[in-house]
Amino acid sequence: MSIVAFLSYVIITSITPGPSNILMMNEAQRFGFLGAWRFTSGILVGFAALGFMSGVFTTGLYNWIPVVEPYLKIAGAAYLLYLAWQVGANKSSKKNSRKVQSSFVSGFIFQIINVKSILFFLTVMSAFILPFNHSLHSILFYLTLAIFLGWLALLLWSGFGSLFKKFFAKYDKRFRITMSLLLAYSAVTIFL
């Protein structure tokens, strides 16, 4: 396995806008980095759980991935479009909508069904890890490295949302529309 190709794929895929990154930035923009920590920790724990579940799934069903992938794409794209609508829609009461924080459970569940993350781990396992590494130790090492780098990217997006909180609040409608369009773009890119 080329470690450069592996790291390039993991870093670039983790840092580019995706549903988790966008939602974490949105939550941190609304409540600050620490205020959004419940949701953020749900996303992080969900990302790790998904990584290890994908590792077990991919290792056990390596030949079945092409059969399952189209259904995951359709379900994921539909869910992303729903999220885009929710993020971009005008809120009837701005004060009330700012008080409703997302929970650990909502972050965890979202991450477990996040198609970008599912496809990320399936690709990491099927293209970079399994063809070259067969020992449990090697598989766990590279999978843990991918999870750790993914966590760093997620936290970076959350920090970005928190850092520019006042700027985003000033341009709330434009920010929500931009985030909504990025989520819709994420849905479209699933099929590209």
N, C-alpha and C positions, 0 to 999 in steps of 0.2 A: 504494500500500500504506500502511496505517496503521501507523506505527512503534510507536505505543502498543499496538495490538492484537498486533503481532508480538512485542514485548518482553514483554507480559503473558502471552501463550501460552507463550513459551520459558521465562520465569522460573518461572511457576506449575507448568508441567509438569515442569521440571527439579528443583524443590525438593520436590515432593510425593513421598511414599514410592513407590518402585518397586523392582524386583528388584535393579538395580545399587546403588542407594543402600543398600538393606537389607543386601545382601551385603558391601558395603564397610564399613558400620558394624559388622557382625558380625566381619569380619576384623580391623578396628582394635581392637575390643573384646578380641579374643583375643590379639593380638600388639603392640598399640600402633600409632601412626600410622606410624612408620618401619619397624617390623617387618612391617607389612602392605604396604609400598611395592611389592614385586614384583607382588602381585595388583592393587593400586591402579593402578600404571602400565599393567598389561595392560588394565584396564577403560578407562583414559583413552585409550590408543592405539587400542583397539578402538572406542571411541566416535567418535573422529576419523575412523578408517578407515570405519566404518559411515556416518558423516555424508557423507563424500565419495562413497562407493559409492552411497548413496541419492540423492545429488544427480545423479550420472550416470544412474542407473537411472530416476529420476523424470523427468528432462529427456528422456531417450530414449524412455521408454515411458509418457508422461503419460496416455494414454488406456486403458492396460491395468491401472492400479492397482486399480480395483474388482473385477477378475477374480481377482487374486492375493491380495488382502487377507483373504478368509475362511480360506484355507489357512494363512496366517501366524498368524492368530488362534488357530486350533485347535492348531497345533504349539507356539506360545508358551505357551498356557494349560496344556497338558500338561506342558511343561518346568517351568513355574513351580510346578505342583502337586508335581512330583518334588522340586524344590528345597525346597519347604515341608516335605515329609516328611523330607528330609535334615537340615535345620536344626532341626526340632522333635523329631526322634527322640532317645530317650535314647541316650547314648553308653555303650558297654560299659565302656570304661576312660577315665575323664575325663582322666587324665594323658596317655595316648597321643593322645587326640583333640586336646588343646591343642597338641601338638608338631607336628602335621601342618599345614603352611602351604600355602596355595594359591599357585600359581605365576603368573608373567607370562602364560604360554600359556593357563592355565585362565581367567584374567580376560579375556584378549583374545578367546578363543573364546566365552566366555559372552556378552560384549558384542555380538559380531557376530551372535549368534542371539537376542538379547534383543528380544522382540516390542515391548515398550513403547518401546524406543529406535528400532526400525524404524518403528513407526507415528508416533512423534514426528517423525522426519525426513521421512517421506512427507507428513505433514500440513504441516510447515513449508514444504516445497517446493511442494506442490500447492495449498495454501490461501493462503500468504503471499508466497512468492517468485516462482514462475513466472507467476502471472496478472498480475503488475505489473512484473517485471524480466526483460528478455530478453538483456541483455548479460552476457557471461561475467564481467566485473569485478563487476557488481552481484550476480550469483548467488553468486560466491565470497565476496564481502564479507558478505552476510547469512548464508550457511551457516557461515562461519568465526565470526561473532558468536554464532550459535546453539551451536556447538561450545564456544566459550570459556565462555559462560554455563552450559552443561551441565557443563563441567569444574569450575567454581566450586561448583556445587551438589553434585557428587559428592565433592569434597574437603571440603566442609562436613559431609557425612554421615560421612565417614571420621574427621574431626576430632572430631565428636560422639561416635563410638564410642570413640575413644582417650581423650578427656577424661573420660568417665564409665566407664572400664574397671573400676575397683574396685567401683563401684556395680553395674554389670551382672554382674560376677563373683559378687558377694554374692547376687544374685537370678538365677543362671544359668538355672535351669529356667524361671522365669517369662519371662526375657528370650528364651530360645529359642522358647518357645511363642508369645510376642508376635510375634517376627520371622517365625515360621512362619505365623501367622494373617495377618500383613500380606502375605506372599508369596501365600497363597491368595486374599486379597482382590484382589491385583494380577491374579491369573489370572481372577477373576470380572469385574473391571472392563473387561477386554479386550472383553467382549461387550455392555457397557452403552452 
